[in-house]
Amino acid sequence: MNQKDFVFIFAATDREAIQFYTETFHQSLVNCHEYSLDFELTRGKGGIRFGT
């Protein structure tokens, strides 16, 4: 959404994710990255993981 806030969208394709974002938030996105569900993001002292 911006340099501080981000959104994760689970979609079948990049195109589907981008379309969902623009229709939901009515703005252009800053960037779009595809991650595996096993990928872990480090944020502060914790992490974010979506897989098992």
mmJSON file of the N, C-alpha and C atoms, coordinates in Angstrom:
{"data_MODEL":{"atom_site":{
"group_PDB":["ATOM","ATOM","ATOM","ATOM","ATOM","ATOM","ATOM","ATOM","ATOM","ATOM","ATOM","ATOM","ATOM","ATOM","ATOM","ATOM","ATOM","ATOM","ATOM","ATOM","ATOM","ATOM","ATOM","ATOM","ATOM","ATOM","ATOM","ATOM","ATOM","ATOM","ATOM","ATOM","ATOM","ATOM","ATOM","ATOM","ATOM","ATOM","ATOM","ATOM","ATOM","ATOM","ATOM","ATOM","ATOM","ATOM","ATOM","ATOM","ATOM","ATOM","ATOM","ATOM","ATOM","ATOM","ATOM","ATOM","ATOM","ATOM","ATOM","ATOM","ATOM","ATOM","ATOM","ATOM","ATOM","ATOM","ATOM","ATOM","ATOM","ATOM","ATOM","ATOM","ATOM","ATOM","ATOM","ATOM","ATOM","ATOM","ATOM","ATOM","ATOM","ATOM","ATOM","ATOM","ATOM","ATOM","ATOM","ATOM","ATOM","ATOM","ATOM","ATOM","ATOM","ATOM","ATOM","ATOM","ATOM","ATOM","ATOM","ATOM","ATOM","ATOM","ATOM","ATOM","ATOM","ATOM","ATOM","ATOM","ATOM","ATOM","ATOM","ATOM","ATOM","ATOM","ATOM","ATOM","ATOM","ATOM","ATOM","ATOM","ATOM","ATOM","ATOM","ATOM","ATOM","ATOM","ATOM","ATOM","ATOM","ATOM","ATOM","ATOM","ATOM","ATOM","ATOM","ATOM","ATOM","ATOM","ATOM","ATOM","ATOM","ATOM","ATOM","ATOM","ATOM","ATOM","ATOM","ATOM","ATOM","ATOM","ATOM","ATOM","ATOM","ATOM","ATOM","ATOM"],
"id":[1,2,3,4,5,6,7,8,9,10,11,12,13,14,15,16,17,18,19,20,21,22,23,24,25,26,27,28,29,30,31,32,33,34,35,36,37,38,39,40,41,42,43,44,45,46,47,48,49,50,51,52,53,54,55,56,57,58,59,60,61,62,63,64,65,66,67,68,69,70,71,72,73,74,75,76,77,78,79,80,81,82,83,84,85,86,87,88,89,90,91,92,93,94,95,96,97,98,99,100,101,102,103,104,105,106,107,108,109,110,111,112,113,114,115,116,117,118,119,120,121,122,123,124,125,126,127,128,129,130,131,132,133,134,135,136,137,138,139,140,141,142,143,144,145,146,147,148,149,150,151,152,153,154,155,156],
"type_symbol":["N","C","C","N","C","C","N","C","C","N","C","C","N","C","C","N","C","C","N","C","C","N","C","C","N","C","C","N","C","C","N","C","C","N","C","C","N","C","C","N","C","C","N","C","C","N","C","C","N","C","C","N","C","C","N","C","C","N","C","C","N","C","C","N","C","C","N","C","C","N","C","C","N","C","C","N","C","C","N","C","C","N","C","C","N","C","C","N","C","C","N","C","C","N","C","C","N","C","C","N","C","C","N","C","C","N","C","C","N","C","C","N","C","C","N","C","C","N","C","C","N","C","C","N","C","C","N","C","C","N","C","C","N","C","C","N","C","C","N","C","C","N","C","C","N","C","C","N","C","C","N","C","C","N","C","C"],
"label_atom_id":["N","CA","C","N","CA","C","N","CA","C","N","CA","C","N","CA","C","N","CA","C","N","CA","C","N","CA","C","N","CA","C","N","CA","C","N","CA","C","N","CA","C","N","CA","C","N","CA","C","N","CA","C","N","CA","C","N","CA","C","N","CA","C","N","CA","C","N","CA","C","N","CA","C","N","CA","C","N","CA","C","N","CA","C","N","CA","C","N","CA","C","N","CA","C","N","CA","C","N","CA","C","N","CA","C","N","CA","C","N","CA","C","N","CA","C","N","CA","C","N","CA","C","N","CA","C","N","CA","C","N","CA","C","N","CA","C","N","CA","C","N","CA","C","N","CA","C","N","CA","C","N","CA","C","N","CA","C","N","CA","C","N","CA","C","N","CA","C","N","CA","C","N","CA","C","N","CA","C","N","CA","C"],
"label_alt_id":[null,null,null,null,null,null,null,null,null,null,null,null,null,null,null,null,null,null,null,null,null,null,null,null,null,null,null,null,null,null,null,null,null,null,null,null,null,null,null,null,null,null,null,null,null,null,null,null,null,null,null,null,null,null,null,null,null,null,null,null,null,null,null,null,null,null,null,null,null,null,null,null,null,null,null,null,null,null,null,null,null,null,null,null,null,null,null,null,null,null,null,null,null,null,null,null,null,null,null,null,null,null,null,null,null,null,null,null,null,null,null,null,null,null,null,null,null,null,null,null,null,null,null,null,null,null,null,null,null,null,null,null,null,null,null,null,null,null,null,null,null,null,null,null,null,null,null,null,null,null,null,null,null,null,null,null],
"label_comp_id":["MET","MET","MET","ASN","ASN","ASN","GLN","GLN","GLN","LYS","LYS","LYS","ASP","ASP","ASP","PHE","PHE","PHE","VAL","VAL","VAL","PHE","PHE","PHE","ILE","ILE","ILE","PHE","PHE","PHE","ALA","ALA","ALA","ALA","ALA","ALA","THR","THR","THR","ASP","ASP","ASP","ARG","ARG","ARG","GLU","GLU","GLU","ALA","ALA","ALA","ILE","ILE","ILE","GLN","GLN","GLN","PHE","PHE","PHE","TYR","TYR","TYR","THR","THR","THR","GLU","GLU","GLU","THR","THR","THR","PHE","PHE","PHE","HIS","HIS","HIS","GLN","GLN","GLN","SER","SER","SER","LEU","LEU","LEU","VAL","VAL","VAL","ASN","ASN","ASN","CYS","CYS","CYS","HIS","HIS","HIS","GLU","GLU","GLU","TYR","TYR","TYR","SER","SER","SER","LEU","LEU","LEU","ASP","ASP","ASP","PHE","PHE","PHE","GLU","GLU","GLU","LEU","LEU","LEU","THR","THR","THR","ARG","ARG","ARG","GLY","GLY","GLY","LYS","LYS","LYS","GLY","GLY","GLY","GLY","GLY","GLY","ILE","ILE","ILE","ARG","ARG","ARG","PHE","PHE","PHE","GLY","GLY","GLY","THR","THR","THR"],
"label_asym_id":["A","A","A","A","A","A","A","A","A","A","A","A","A","A","A","A","A","A","A","A","A","A","A","A","A","A","A","A","A","A","A","A","A","A","A","A","A","A","A","A","A","A","A","A","A","A","A","A","A","A","A","A","A","A","A","A","A","A","A","A","A","A","A","A","A","A","A","A","A","A","A","A","A","A","A","A","A","A","A","A","A","A","A","A","A","A","A","A","A","A","A","A","A","A","A","A","A","A","A","A","A","A","A","A","A","A","A","A","A","A","A","A","A","A","A","A","A","A","A","A","A","A","A","A","A","A","A","A","A","A","A","A","A","A","A","A","A","A","A","A","A","A","A","A","A","A","A","A","A","A","A","A","A","A","A","A"],
"label_entity_id":["1","1","1","1","1","1","1","1","1","1","1","1","1","1","1","1","1","1","1","1","1","1","1","1","1","1","1","1","1","1","1","1","1","1","1","1","1","1","1","1","1","1","1","1","1","1","1","1","1","1","1","1","1","1","1","1","1","1","1","1","1","1","1","1","1","1","1","1","1","1","1","1","1","1","1","1","1","1","1","1","1","1","1","1","1","1","1","1","1","1","1","1","1","1","1","1","1","1","1","1","1","1","1","1","1","1","1","1","1","1","1","1","1","1","1","1","1","1","1","1","1","1","1","1","1","1","1","1","1","1","1","1","1","1","1","1","1","1","1","1","1","1","1","1","1","1","1","1","1","1","1","1","1","1","1","1"],
"label_seq_id":[1,1,1,2,2,2,3,3,3,4,4,4,5,5,5,6,6,6,7,7,7,8,8,8,9,9,9,10,10,10,11,11,11,12,12,12,13,13,13,14,14,14,15,15,15,16,16,16,17,17,17,18,18,18,19,19,19,20,20,20,21,21,21,22,22,22,23,23,23,24,24,24,25,25,25,26,26,26,27,27,27,28,28,28,29,29,29,30,30,30,31,31,31,32,32,32,33,33,33,34,34,34,35,35,35,36,36,36,37,37,37,38,38,38,39,39,39,40,40,40,41,41,41,42,42,42,43,43,43,44,44,44,45,45,45,46,46,46,47,47,47,48,48,48,49,49,49,50,50,50,51,51,51,52,52,52],
"pdbx_PDB_ins_code":[null,null,null,null,null,null,null,null,null,null,null,null,null,null,null,null,null,null,null,null,null,null,null,null,null,null,null,null,null,null,null,null,null,null,null,null,null,null,null,null,null,null,null,null,null,null,null,null,null,null,null,null,null,null,null,null,null,null,null,null,null,null,null,null,null,null,null,null,null,null,null,null,null,null,null,null,null,null,null,null,null,null,null,null,null,null,null,null,null,null,null,null,null,null,null,null,null,null,null,null,null,null,null,null,null,null,null,null,null,null,null,null,null,null,null,null,null,null,null,null,null,null,null,null,null,null,null,null,null,null,null,null,null,null,null,null,null,null,null,null,null,null,null,null,null,null,null,null,null,null,null,null,null,null,null,null],
"Cartn_x":[0.822,0.0,0.868,1.898,2.866,4.163,5.122,6.415,6.332,5.283,5.153,4.136,3.064,1.973,1.948,1.68,1.625,0.44,0.083,-1.07,-0.63,-1.104,-0.878,-2.183,-2.112,-3.283,-2.953,-3.792,-3.607,-4.432,-3.751,-4.42,-3.723,-4.409,-3.85,-2.781,-2.919,-1.965,-1.669,-0.557,-0.228,-1.332,-1.806,-2.845,-4.113,-4.493,-5.668,-5.454,-4.268,-3.957,-3.998,-3.405,-3.383,-4.796,-5.601,-6.98,-7.768,-7.592,-8.291,-7.884,-6.595,-6.094,-6.684,-6.602,-7.071,-8.589,-9.337,-10.79,-11.174,-10.39,-10.703,-10.281,-9.058,-8.507,-8.597,-9.012,-9.179,-7.929,-6.775,-5.504,-4.516,-3.486,-2.434,-1.539,-0.979,-0.105,1.339,2.114,3.515,4.339,4.107,4.776,4.01,4.418,3.765,4.84,4.895,5.879,5.168,5.654,5.111,6.019,5.428,6.18,5.602,6.456,6.022,5.36,4.398,3.772,4.759,5.893,6.911,7.879,7.763,8.664,8.339,9.364,9.163,9.746,8.953,9.39,9.763,10.892,11.286,10.782,10.132,9.581,9.801,10.669,10.984,11.648,11.155,11.709,10.983,9.98,9.201,9.274,8.437,8.387,6.964,6.778,5.478,5.67,4.882,4.97,3.559,3.286,1.934,1.817,2.921,2.887,2.932,3.133,3.188,4.598],
"Cartn_y":[-1.188,0.0,1.254,1.241,2.33,1.777,2.626,2.142,1.54,1.843,1.35,0.221,0.27,-0.7,-1.606,-2.893,-3.821,-4.756,-5.387,-6.274,-7.58,-8.687,-9.995,-10.444,-10.82,-11.299,-12.692,-13.644,-15.014,-15.18,-15.388,-15.476,-16.506,-16.966,-17.964,-17.369,-16.088,-15.447,-14.022,-13.465,-12.065,-11.148,-11.435,-10.596,-10.559,-11.71,-11.8,-10.998,-11.07,-10.33,-8.821,-8.39,-6.964,-6.45,-7.213,-6.81,-6.71,-7.69,-7.654,-6.426,-6.134,-4.98,-3.67,-3.461,-2.194,-2.037,-3.122,-3.045,-2.838,-3.387,-3.286,-1.952,-1.503,-0.303,0.948,0.783,1.903,2.766,2.121,2.827,1.884,2.46,1.659,1.095,-0.056,-0.632,-0.208,-0.267,0.134,-0.949,-2.213,-3.333,-4.612,-5.678,-6.972,-8.045,-8.874,-9.948,-11.264,-12.324,-13.653,-14.362,-14.931,-15.679,-17.074,-18.032,-19.375,-19.317,-20.195,-20.219,-20.62,-21.2,-21.579,-20.435,-19.33,-18.193,-17.488,-17.109,-16.396,-14.994,-14.002,-12.606,-12.233,-11.564,-11.072,-9.649,-9.386,-8.052,-7.713,-6.752,-6.411,-7.586,-7.948,-9.083,-10.39,-10.319,-11.503,-11.804,-12.742,-13.128,-13.39,-13.472,-13.786,-14.989,-16.027,-17.244,-17.739,-18.126,-18.552,-20.053,-20.73,-22.176,-22.945,-24.231,-25.089,-25.288],
"Cartn_z":[0.0,0.0,0.0,0.848,0.88,1.475,1.767,2.252,3.656,4.408,5.778,5.926,5.167,5.273,4.052,4.28,3.16,3.307,2.192,2.128,1.507,2.064,1.449,0.824,-0.45,-1.17,-1.687,-1.347,-1.822,-3.084,-4.211,-5.503,-6.38,-7.391,-8.307,-9.212,-9.568,-10.474,-10.007,-10.502,-10.218,-10.73,-11.911,-12.531,-11.675,-11.152,-10.295,-9.0,-8.427,-7.204,-7.453,-8.547,-8.879,-9.122,-9.843,-10.104,-8.8,-7.918,-6.638,-5.833,-5.802,-5.046,-5.572,-6.877,-7.443,-7.286,-7.388,-7.219,-5.748,-4.835,-3.409,-2.816,-3.134,-2.516,-3.398,-4.638,-5.577,-5.697,-5.772,-5.972,-6.634,-7.24,-7.86,-6.771,-7.009,-5.994,-6.194,-5.115,-5.149,-5.837,-5.477,-6.129,-5.846,-6.506,-6.338,-6.386,-5.342,-5.274,-4.99,-5.614,-5.353,-4.365,-3.316,-2.307,-2.164,-1.871,-1.523,-0.152,0.113,1.431,2.526,2.164,3.144,3.446,2.748,2.93,4.245,5.004,6.261,6.16,6.512,6.529,7.955,8.124,9.435,9.575,10.696,10.939,12.41,12.651,14.038,14.729,15.898,16.639,16.305,15.466,15.113,13.639,13.25,11.842,11.423,10.121,9.545,8.646,8.889,8.091,7.821,6.574,6.217,6.033,5.774,5.553,6.855,6.723,7.91,8.401],
"occupancy":[1.0,1.0,1.0,1.0,1.0,1.0,1.0,1.0,1.0,1.0,1.0,1.0,1.0,1.0,1.0,1.0,1.0,1.0,1.0,1.0,1.0,1.0,1.0,1.0,1.0,1.0,1.0,1.0,1.0,1.0,1.0,1.0,1.0,1.0,1.0,1.0,1.0,1.0,1.0,1.0,1.0,1.0,1.0,1.0,1.0,1.0,1.0,1.0,1.0,1.0,1.0,1.0,1.0,1.0,1.0,1.0,1.0,1.0,1.0,1.0,1.0,1.0,1.0,1.0,1.0,1.0,1.0,1.0,1.0,1.0,1.0,1.0,1.0,1.0,1.0,1.0,1.0,1.0,1.0,1.0,1.0,1.0,1.0,1.0,1.0,1.0,1.0,1.0,1.0,1.0,1.0,1.0,1.0,1.0,1.0,1.0,1.0,1.0,1.0,1.0,1.0,1.0,1.0,1.0,1.0,1.0,1.0,1.0,1.0,1.0,1.0,1.0,1.0,1.0,1.0,1.0,1.0,1.0,1.0,1.0,1.0,1.0,1.0,1.0,1.0,1.0,1.0,1.0,1.0,1.0,1.0,1.0,1.0,1.0,1.0,1.0,1.0,1.0,1.0,1.0,1.0,1.0,1.0,1.0,1.0,1.0,1.0,1.0,1.0,1.0,1.0,1.0,1.0,1.0,1.0,1.0],
"B_iso_or_equiv":[0.0,0.0,0.0,0.0,0.0,0.0,0.0,0.0,0.0,0.0,0.0,0.0,0.0,0.0,0.0,0.0,0.0,0.0,0.0,0.0,0.0,0.0,0.0,0.0,0.0,0.0,0.0,0.0,0.0,0.0,0.0,0.0,0.0,0.0,0.0,0.0,0.0,0.0,0.0,0.0,0.0,0.0,0.0,0.0,0.0,0.0,0.0,0.0,0.0,0.0,0.0,0.0,0.0,0.0,0.0,0.0,0.0,0.0,0.0,0.0,0.0,0.0,0.0,0.0,0.0,0.0,0.0,0.0,0.0,0.0,0.0,0.0,0.0,0.0,0.0,0.0,0.0,0.0,0.0,0.0,0.0,0.0,0.0,0.0,0.0,0.0,0.0,0.0,0.0,0.0,0.0,0.0,0.0,0.0,0.0,0.0,0.0,0.0,0.0,0.0,0.0,0.0,0.0,0.0,0.0,0.0,0.0,0.0,0.0,0.0,0.0,0.0,0.0,0.0,0.0,0.0,0.0,0.0,0.0,0.0,0.0,0.0,0.0,0.0,0.0,0.0,0.0,0.0,0.0,0.0,0.0,0.0,0.0,0.0,0.0,0.0,0.0,0.0,0.0,0.0,0.0,0.0,0.0,0.0,0.0,0.0,0.0,0.0,0.0,0.0,0.0,0.0,0.0,0.0,0.0,0.0],
"pdbx_formal_charge":[null,null,null,null,null,null,null,null,null,null,null,null,null,null,null,null,null,null,null,null,null,null,null,null,null,null,null,null,null,null,null,null,null,null,null,null,null,null,null,null,null,null,null,null,null,null,null,null,null,null,null,null,null,null,null,null,null,null,null,null,null,null,null,null,null,null,null,null,null,null,null,null,null,null,null,null,null,null,null,null,null,null,null,null,null,null,null,null,null,null,null,null,null,null,null,null,null,null,null,null,null,null,null,null,null,null,null,null,null,null,null,null,null,null,null,null,null,null,null,null,null,null,null,null,null,null,null,null,null,null,null,null,null,null,null,null,null,null,null,null,null,null,null,null,null,null,null,null,null,null,null,null,null,null,null,null],
"auth_seq_id":[1,1,1,2,2,2,3,3,3,4,4,4,5,5,5,6,6,6,7,7,7,8,8,8,9,9,9,10,10,10,11,11,11,12,12,12,13,13,13,14,14,14,15,15,15,16,16,16,17,17,17,18,18,18,19,19,19,20,20,20,21,21,21,22,22,22,23,23,23,24,24,24,25,25,25,26,26,26,27,27,27,28,28,28,29,29,29,30,30,30,31,31,31,32,32,32,33,33,33,34,34,34,35,35,35,36,36,36,37,37,37,38,38,38,39,39,39,40,40,40,41,41,41,42,42,42,43,43,43,44,44,44,45,45,45,46,46,46,47,47,47,48,48,48,49,49,49,50,50,50,51,51,51,52,52,52],
"auth_comp_id":["MET","MET","MET","ASN","ASN","ASN","GLN","GLN","GLN","LYS","LYS","LYS","ASP","ASP","ASP","PHE","PHE","PHE","VAL","VAL","VAL","PHE","PHE","PHE","ILE","ILE","ILE","PHE","PHE","PHE","ALA","ALA","ALA","ALA","ALA","ALA","THR","THR","THR","ASP","ASP","ASP","ARG","ARG","ARG","GLU","GLU","GLU","ALA","ALA","ALA","ILE","ILE","ILE","GLN","GLN","GLN","PHE","PHE","PHE","TYR","TYR","TYR","THR","THR","THR","GLU","GLU","GLU","THR","THR","THR","PHE","PHE","PHE","HIS","HIS","HIS","GLN","GLN","GLN","SER","SER","SER","LEU","LEU","LEU","VAL","VAL","VAL","ASN","ASN","ASN","CYS","CYS","CYS","HIS","HIS","HIS","GLU","GLU","GLU","TYR","TYR","TYR","SER","SER","SER","LEU","LEU","LEU","ASP","ASP","ASP","PHE","PHE","PHE","GLU","GLU","GLU","LEU","LEU","LEU","THR","THR","THR","ARG","ARG","ARG","GLY","GLY","GLY","LYS","LYS","LYS","GLY","GLY","GLY","GLY","GLY","GLY","ILE","ILE","ILE","ARG","ARG","ARG","PHE","PHE","PHE","GLY","GLY","GLY","THR","THR","THR"],
"auth_asym_id":["A","A","A","A","A","A","A","A","A","A","A","A","A","A","A","A","A","A","A","A","A","A","A","A","A","A","A","A","A","A","A","A","A","A","A","A","A","A","A","A","A","A","A","A","A","A","A","A","A","A","A","A","A","A","A","A","A","A","A","A","A","A","A","A","A","A","A","A","A","A","A","A","A","A","A","A","A","A","A","A","A","A","A","A","A","A","A","A","A","A","A","A","A","A","A","A","A","A","A","A","A","A","A","A","A","A","A","A","A","A","A","A","A","A","A","A","A","A","A","A","A","A","A","A","A","A","A","A","A","A","A","A","A","A","A","A","A","A","A","A","A","A","A","A","A","A","A","A","A","A","A","A","A","A","A","A"],
"auth_atom_id":["N","CA","C","N","CA","C","N","CA","C","N","CA","C","N","CA","C","N","CA","C","N","CA","C","N","CA","C","N","CA","C","N","CA","C","N","CA","C","N","CA","C","N","CA","C","N","CA","C","N","CA","C","N","CA","C","N","CA","C","N","CA","C","N","CA","C","N","CA","C","N","CA","C","N","CA","C","N","CA","C","N","CA","C","N","CA","C","N","CA","C","N","CA","C","N","CA","C","N","CA","C","N","CA","C","N","CA","C","N","CA","C","N","CA","C","N","CA","C","N","CA","C","N","CA","C","N","CA","C","N","CA","C","N","CA","C","N","CA","C","N","CA","C","N","CA","C","N","CA","C","N","CA","C","N","CA","C","N","CA","C","N","CA","C","N","CA","C","N","CA","C","N","CA","C","N","CA","C","N","CA","C"],
"pdbx_PDB_model_num":[1,1,1,1,1,1,1,1,1,1,1,1,1,1,1,1,1,1,1,1,1,1,1,1,1,1,1,1,1,1,1,1,1,1,1,1,1,1,1,1,1,1,1,1,1,1,1,1,1,1,1,1,1,1,1,1,1,1,1,1,1,1,1,1,1,1,1,1,1,1,1,1,1,1,1,1,1,1,1,1,1,1,1,1,1,1,1,1,1,1,1,1,1,1,1,1,1,1,1,1,1,1,1,1,1,1,1,1,1,1,1,1,1,1,1,1,1,1,1,1,1,1,1,1,1,1,1,1,1,1,1,1,1,1,1,1,1,1,1,1,1,1,1,1,1,1,1,1,1,1,1,1,1,1,1,1]
}}}
